[in-house]
């Protein structure tokens, strides 16, 4: 409890100055980081630098047992702090001392150390736990999916709470060691590199390591029987792809797509800058979901993404997220455009490269082909609302915004912005407003009105406004009309780019479970 000290006003300032910072009274850490879309996501008062997870999973019963060791540093004097977690906890220690803990809400684990923690103190938190993750519901659903031979956890914006305690928000990134024991005959897939495996008494333990900062929702785990392919890139990066053995007719098309990951990463590296991580891959488990997810170093793909044949555009999208979303992550979930608009534009660039429609043609088709009264134009990609976080407008109108930016600043500056954004914010976070300011700084141009038009207006920009940004058929007709002195004619029916349906199929795979 904070006590009030009443002193004469004239003496107040000198008294406050006389109190050293270290004397700040410990208070509870906030039960959320202040995200407007998800108020209880993440926690305040500390920063986690590393998670060490030692797990054991029995698919027959869906029982998960675990010991999580978190290395963290306090960012304020703490009397109590929270972790985001939903399974049953049996013991918690802080710096080796048994600690009182209690659960509140649907995923808050409140931890009260035996003595208050000063600001700037390095702490080690150990949590022992167990449970049946698929039976635990948060907001009416579980991110833990059972499969015919195991389980998978991969979801956005939340997935960690079903299998390990964390500070569950992209602002608090950490490195990971994930060790998981499963019955002999089963395999595991996770982030980063598989460093070792060993068998004993009917169980096989796999040890995975991620050495670069990683957001909790980007941390994934799959257990089952997989067809695994491995390789190395020309630069020596390990490549590991995995496919459930029971994918049926989707196996061939999944392989034809995901096996091109190294090639696509090499191409994207030329556009976005050096690949930021130390492993590459992807995995396709036998799940009934319809979405893909940019889980760091090893994206998750639903089999349905390849039900109509190979779709490299989907792989291009998820691998572009290794830069836009994983390396530079959202500052708040309302900033989802800094993930999805750019990953969609990567698909447009791939279409251009493959001769299936230029980025300009795709932007024009999006603008001209969607009527003004369509709900698409009601969603503001720059702040879509939690209910529209994965709406098509965030992806497609978001990509149109980037084409408008490219038209305004020119190719050289545009691609310098994309690369510089990655370099200057490496392993960090960025908001929509941060990107706008960065683009203005690099280009030397005032760009707020451009981004307001395409990201923050809840109606379709007029043909005249779009034409100023080089978007739409009217933009092409305007110079001719100006020369002839004639009014602009109604644009002809837009022609669908060859890549459009593949890109839409990839977009359909982003209605995340939450």
C-alpha positions in Angstrom: 0.0 0.0 0.0 1.3 3.4 -0.9 1.3 5.9 2.0 0.7 9.6 1.5 3.2 12.0 3.1 1.8 15.5 3.7 4.4 18.3 3.7 4.2 22.0 3.1 4.2 22.8 -0.6 7.4 24.8 -0.5 9.3 21.8 1.0 7.8 19.2 -1.3 10.2 19.5 -4.2 13.3 19.4 -2.1 12.0 16.4 -0.1 11.3 14.5 -3.3 14.7 15.3 -4.7 16.3 13.9 -1.5 14.7 10.5 -1.9 17.0 8.2 -4.0 15.5 6.2 -6.8 16.4 3.0 -5.1 14.0 3.9 -2.3 10.9 3.6 -4.5 8.3 1.6 -2.8 7.7 -1.8 -4.5 4.3 -2.1 -6.3 2.6 -4.9 -8.3 3.6 -5.1 -12.0 0.7 -4.3 -14.3 -1.4 -7.3 -15.5 -1.1 -6.1 -19.1 1.3 -4.1 -21.2 -1.4 -1.6 -22.2 -2.4 -3.0 -25.6 -5.7 -1.4 -26.6 -6.9 -4.5 -28.4 -5.9 -7.0 -25.8 -5.7 -5.3 -22.4 -4.6 -8.4 -20.5 -1.9 -9.4 -22.9 1.6 -9.3 -21.5 2.6 -7.9 -18.1 4.5 -5.0 -16.7 7.4 -4.7 -14.3 10.0 -7.0 -15.9 11.6 -8.1 -19.2 12.3 -11.8 -20.0 15.6 -12.4 -21.8 15.5 -16.3 -22.0 13.0 -19.1 -21.7 14.3 -22.7 -20.9 11.4 -25.1 -21.3 11.7 -28.8 -20.3 8.6 -30.6 -21.3 7.1 -34.1 -21.5 4.0 -34.9 -23.6 1.9 -38.0 -23.9 -0.4 -37.8 -26.9 -2.6 -40.7 -25.8 -3.9 -38.6 -22.8 -2.9 -35.1 -24.0 -1.0 -34.6 -20.8 1.7 -32.1 -20.8 4.2 -31.7 -18.0 6.7 -28.9 -17.8 9.3 -27.0 -16.0 9.8 -23.4 -17.3 12.9 -21.4 -16.2 12.7 -17.7 -17.1 15.6 -15.4 -16.9 14.4 -11.9 -16.5 15.2 -8.4 -15.2 12.9 -6.2 -13.2 12.0 -2.8 -14.8 10.5 -1.4 -11.6 10.5 -2.3 -7.9 8.1 -5.2 -7.7 6.0 -6.5 -4.8 4.2 -8.9 -7.2 4.3 -9.7 -10.9 2.2 -11.8 -13.3 2.9 -14.4 -16.0 0.4 -15.3 -18.7 -0.5 -19.0 -18.2 -3.5 -21.3 -18.1 -2.3 -24.8 -17.0 -2.2 -26.1 -13.5 0.9 -24.9 -11.5 2.3 -27.0 -8.7 5.3 -24.8 -7.6 7.0 -21.5 -8.3 10.4 -20.3 -7.1 12.0 -16.9 -7.6 15.8 -16.9 -7.3 15.6 -20.4 -5.7 13.1 -19.5 -3.0 9.6 -21.0 -2.8 7.1 -18.3 -3.7 3.4 -17.7 -3.2 1.3 -17.8 -6.4 -2.3 -17.6 -7.3 -4.4 -17.7 -10.5 -6.7 -14.9 -11.5 -8.8 -14.3 -14.6 -8.5 -16.9 -17.4 -4.7 -16.7 -17.8 -3.0 -14.7 -15.1 -0.5 -16.3 -12.8 0.2 -13.9 -9.9 3.5 -14.4 -8.3 4.4 -12.8 -4.9 8.2 -13.1 -4.1 9.2 -13.9 -0.5 10.8 -10.4 -0.5 10.2 -7.4 -2.8 12.4 -7.2 -5.9 14.3 -3.9 -6.5 14.3 -2.3 -9.9 17.1 -3.6 -12.2 17.4 -6.9 -10.5 18.2 -10.1 -12.5 15.8 -12.8 -11.4 15.3 -16.5 -12.2 11.7 -17.8 -12.1 11.0 -21.5 -12.2 7.4 -22.7 -12.7 6.5 -26.4 -12.5 3.2 -27.3 -14.1 1.0 -29.9 -15.9 -2.4 -30.1 -17.6 -4.3 -31.1 -20.7 -3.9 -28.1 -23.0 -6.7 -28.9 -25.5 -9.2 -28.8 -22.7 -8.2 -25.4 -21.4 -10.3 -22.6 -22.9 -9.3 -18.9 -23.0 -11.9 -16.7 -24.6 -13.8 -19.8 -25.6 -11.1 -21.6 -27.5 -7.8 -23.5 -27.2 -4.7 -22.8 -29.3 -3.5 -26.4 -28.6 -4.7 -28.7 -31.4 -4.7 -32.4 -31.2 -3.8 -34.3 -34.3 -4.2 -38.0 -35.2 -0.7 -38.8 -33.9 0.2 -35.9 -31.6 -0.5 -32.2 -31.2 0.4 -28.7 -32.5 0.3 -25.2 -31.0 0.6 -22.2 -33.4 -1.8 -19.3 -33.2 -1.9 -15.5 -33.3 -2.2 -13.3 -31.3 -2.0 -15.7 -28.4 -0.7 -19.3 -28.1 1.9 -19.5 -25.3 -0.5 -19.6 -22.4 -1.5 -23.2 -23.3 2.0 -24.6 -22.9 4.4 -22.3 -21.1 4.2 -19.3 -18.8 5.4 -16.1 -20.4 5.2 -12.4 -20.8 2.8 -12.9 -23.7 3.2 -9.8 -25.9 5.4 -9.1 -28.9 7.1 -6.2 -27.1 8.9 -8.7 -24.8 11.1 -10.9 -27.0 13.5 -13.5 -25.7 15.7 -16.4 -26.8 14.5 -20.0 -26.3 15.7 -23.5 -25.4 12.9 -26.0 -25.8 13.5 -29.6 -24.7 10.5 -32.0 -25.3 10.3 -35.7 -24.5 7.7 -37.8 -26.4 7.1 -41.5 -26.8 9.6 -43.3 -29.0 8.5 -43.3 -32.6 7.3 -39.7 -32.5 9.1 -36.6 -33.6 8.9 -32.9 -32.7 9.2 -29.7 -34.7 10.0 -26.3 -33.1 11.8 -23.0 -33.8 15.5 -22.6 -34.6 17.9 -25.5 -34.7 17.5 -29.1 -33.5 20.7 -29.3 -31.4 20.4 -32.9 -30.2 18.1 -35.9 -29.5 18.4 -39.0 -27.3 16.2 -42.0 -26.3 15.8 -43.6 -22.9 13.2 -45.9 -21.4 10.7 -45.5 -24.2 11.0 -41.8 -24.5 12.9 -39.6 -27.0 13.9 -36.1 -26.1 14.5 -33.4 -28.7 16.4 -30.2 -27.9 15.6 -27.1 -29.9 17.3 -23.8 -29.7 16.4 -20.3 -30.9 19.3 -17.8 -30.3 17.6 -14.6 -31.7 15.0 -12.6 -29.9 11.5 -14.1 -30.5 8.0 -13.1 -29.6 6.0 -15.6 -27.5 3.2 -16.0 -30.2 5.9 -16.9 -32.7 7.1 -19.8 -30.6 5.7 -23.1 -31.8 5.7 -26.8 -31.1 4.4 -29.9 -33.0 4.5 -33.5 -32.0 3.8 -36.4 -34.4 5.2 -38.5 -37.3 6.8 -36.4 -39.9 8.6 -36.7 -43.2 11.6 -34.4 -42.5 13.9 -32.9 -45.2 17.1 -31.1 -44.3 19.7 -29.1 -46.2 22.0 -26.1 -45.9 21.8 -22.8 -47.9 24.8 -21.5 -49.8 25.6 -19.4 -46.7 25.5 -22.4 -44.5 22.1 -21.8 -42.8 20.4 -25.1 -41.8 17.1 -25.8 -43.5 14.5 -28.1 -42.0 11.1 -28.7 -43.4 8.6 -31.2 -42.0 5.3 -32.7 -43.3 2.9 -35.0 -41.4 3.0 -38.5 -42.9 -0.8 -38.6 -43.3 -1.3 -35.5 -45.5 -2.7 -37.6 -48.3 -3.2 -35.8 -51.6 -1.9 -32.5 -50.2 1.6 -33.9 -49.5 3.0 -33.4 -53.0 1.7 -29.9 -53.4 2.8 -28.9 -49.9 6.3 -30.2 -50.6 6.4 -28.4 -54.0 5.7 -25.2 -52.2 7.6 -25.4 -48.8 10.7 -27.0 -50.3 11.3 -23.7 -52.1 11.7 -21.8 -48.8 15.5 -21.4 -49.1 15.1 -20.1 -52.7 12.4 -17.6 -51.6 14.5 -16.5 -48.6 17.4 -15.8 -50.8 15.2 -13.7 -53.1 13.6 -11.8 -50.3 17.0 -11.1 -48.7 17.8 -9.0 -51.8 14.7 -6.9 -51.2 14.4 -6.6 -47.5 18.1 -7.0 -46.4 20.0 -9.9 -44.8 17.9 -12.7 -43.4 17.8 -12.0 -39.6 17.8 -15.5 -38.1 20.0 -18.6 -38.1 17.6 -21.3 -39.4 15.1 -21.7 -42.2 12.2 -24.0 -42.8 8.5 -24.7 -42.6 6.1 -27.4 -41.5 2.7 -28.8 -42.5 1.0 -30.8 -39.8 -2.2 -32.8 -40.2 -4.6 -30.2 -38.9 -8.1 -29.0 -40.0 -7.3 -25.3 -39.6 -7.3 -23.0 -42.6 -4.6 -20.6 -41.7 -0.8 -20.2 -42.0 1.4 -18.5 -39.4 4.9 -16.9 -39.5 6.2 -18.9 -36.5 9.9 -17.7 -36.3 12.3 -19.5 -38.6 9.8 -22.3 -39.3 6.3 -21.1 -40.5 3.3 -23.2 -39.9 1.1 -24.1 -42.9 -2.3 -25.8 -42.8 -2.7 -28.6 -45.4 -5.7 -26.8 -46.9 -3.3 -24.1 -48.1 -2.2 -26.5 -50.7 -5.5 -28.3 -51.5 -5.6 -26.7 -55.0 -2.0 -27.4 -55.8 1.3 -25.8 -55.1 1.1 -22.2 -53.8 4.5 -20.5 -53.5 2.7 -17.2 -53.0 1.6 -18.4 -49.5 5.2 -19.4 -48.7 6.4 -16.0 -49.9 3.9 -14.3 -47.5 4.9 -16.2 -44.4 8.7 -16.0 -45.1 8.3 -12.2 -45.7 7.0 -12.1 -42.1 10.4 -13.3 -41.0 11.4 -9.6 -41.6 8.0 -7.9 -41.2 6.5 -9.3 -38.1 9.3 -11.4 -36.6 12.4 -9.3 -36.9 10.4 -6.0 -36.6 7.3 -6.9 -34.7 4.2 -4.9 -33.9 4.4 -2.4 -31.0 0.7 -2.9 -30.3 -1.7 -5.3 -32.0 -3.5 -2.3 -33.7 -0.2 -2.0 -35.7 -0.9 -5.2 -37.6 -0.4 -3.5 -40.9 3.4 -3.3 -40.3 3.2 -7.1 -40.5 0.5 -7.9 -43.1 0.6 -5.1 -45.6 4.3 -5.8 -46.2 3.9 -9.6 -46.4 1.1 -9.1 -48.9 3.2 -6.7 -50.9 6.0 -9.4 -51.0 3.4 -11.6 -52.8 2.8 -8.8 -55.3 6.6 -8.5 -55.9 6.8 -12.3 -56.4 3.9 -12.0 -58.9 5.8 -9.3 -60.7 9.0 -11.4 -60.7 7.1 -14.5 -62.1 5.4 -12.4 -64.8 1.9 -13.0 -63.4 1.0 -9.4 -62.8 2.9 -6.3 -61.7 2.6 -4.7 -58.3 1.0 -1.7 -60.1 -1.5 -4.0 -61.9 -2.4 -5.7 -58.6 -2.9 -2.3 -56.9 -5.1 -1.0 -59.7 -7.1 -4.2 -59.8 -7.7 -4.0 -56.0 -8.8 -0.3 -56.3 -10.9 -0.6 -59.4 -12.4 -4.0 -58.7 -13.8 -3.4 -55.3 -16.9 -1.1 -55.3 -17.1 1.9 -53.0 -20.1 0.4 -51.1 -18.2 -2.8 -50.2 -17.4 -3.2 -46.5 -13.8 -3.7 -47.5 -13.4 0.1 -47.6 -14.9 0.6 -44.1 -11.9 -1.1 -42.4 -9.0 1.1 -41.6 -5.8 -0.9 -42.1 -3.8 1.4 -39.8 -6.2 0.7 -36.9 -8.7 -1.9 -37.9 -10.1 -2.9 -34.5 -9.5 -6.3 -32.8 -12.5 -7.7 -34.6 -11.0 -6.9 -38.0 -7.4 -7.5 -37.2 -7.1 -10.1 -40.0 -9.6 -8.5 -42.4 -8.7 -8.6 -46.1 -8.4 -4.8 -46.1 -5.4 -4.9 -43.8 -3.7 -7.1 -46.3 -4.8 -5.8 -49.7 -5.6 -2.2 -49.0 -2.5 -2.3 -46.9 -0.4 -3.4 -49.9 -2.0 -0.7 -52.0 -0.7 1.9 -49.5 2.8 0.6 -50.2 2.4 0.8 -53.9 1.2 4.4 -53.4 4.3 5.1 -51.3 6.5 3.6 -54.0 4.9 5.7 -56.7 5.4 8.8 -54.6 9.0 8.4 -53.6 10.4 6.3 -56.4 11.9 2.8 -56.5 15.3 3.6 -55.1 14.0 5.4 -52.0 11.2 2.9 -51.5 13.4 -0.1 -51.3 15.9 1.8 -49.2 13.0 2.4 -46.7 12.1 -1.3 -46.6 15.7 -2.3 -45.9 16.4 0.5 -43.5 13.3 -0.2 -41.5 14.7 -3.7 -40.8 18.2 -2.5 -40.0 17.2 0.4 -37.7 14.6 -1.7 -35.8 16.4 -5.1 -35.7 14.8 -7.5 -33.2 12.6 -4.7 -32.0 9.1 -3.3 -32.5 7.4 -0.6 -34.6 4.1 1.1 -35.0 2.3 2.4 -38.0 3.2 5.9 -36.9 6.8 4.9 -36.5 6.9 3.6 -40.1 5.3 6.8 -41.5 7.9 8.9 -39.6 10.7 6.7 -40.9 9.5 6.9 -44.5 9.3 10.7 -44.2 12.8 10.8 -42.8 14.3 8.7 -45.5 12.4 10.2 -48.4 12.5 13.8 -47.2 8.8 14.1 -48.2 5.6 14.8 -46.3 3.7 11.5 -46.4 1.1 11.8 -43.7 -1.8 12.6 -46.1 -0.9 9.6 -48.3 -1.0 7.2 -45.4 -4.1 8.8 -44.0 -5.8 8.2 -47.4 -4.9 4.5 -47.6 -4.7 3.4 -44.0 -6.9 5.7 -41.9 -9.9 6.6 -44.1 -13.1 4.5 -43.7 -14.3 5.0 -47.2 -12.9 4.3 -50.7 -10.6 7.2 -51.8 -12.0 9.1 -54.8 -10.6 8.4 -58.3 -9.0 11.8 -58.3 -7.3 11.3 -54.9 -6.2 7.8 -55.9 -4.8 9.1 -59.2 -2.6 11.5 -57.3 -0.9 8.5 -55.8 -0.8 6.7 -59.1 -3.5 4.2 -58.2 -6.3 3.0 -60.4 -7.1 3.2 -64.1 -8.0 6.8 -63.7 -4.4 7.5 -62.8 -3.4 6.3 -66.3 -6.1 8.2 -68.1 -5.6 11.5 -66.3 -2.5 12.7 -68.3 -4.3 12.0 -71.6 -7.4 13.7 -70.5 -5.5 16.7 -69.4 -3.7 17.0 -72.8 -7.0 16.7 -74.7 -9.0 18.9 -72.4 -11.6 16.2 -72.1 -13.2 14.9 -68.9 -12.1 11.6 -67.6 -14.0 8.7 -69.1 -15.3 5.9 -66.9 -12.5 3.3 -66.5 -12.9 0.0 -68.4 -13.7 -3.2 -66.4 -10.4 -4.1 -64.7 -8.5 -7.1 -66.0 -7.7 -9.7 -63.3 -3.9 -10.4 -63.0 -2.9 -14.0 -63.4 -1.6 -14.2 -59.8 -4.8 -12.9 -58.2 -6.5 -16.1 -57.3 -3.3 -17.6 -55.8 -2.8 -14.5 -53.7 -6.4 -14.6 -52.6 -6.0 -18.3 -51.7 -3.1 -17.3 -49.5 -5.2 -14.4 -48.0 -8.0 -16.9 -47.1 -5.5 -18.7 -44.9 -5.2 -15.8 -42.5 -8.5 -16.0 -40.6 -6.7 -16.9 -37.4 -8.4 -18.9 -34.7 -8.7 -16.1 -32.1 
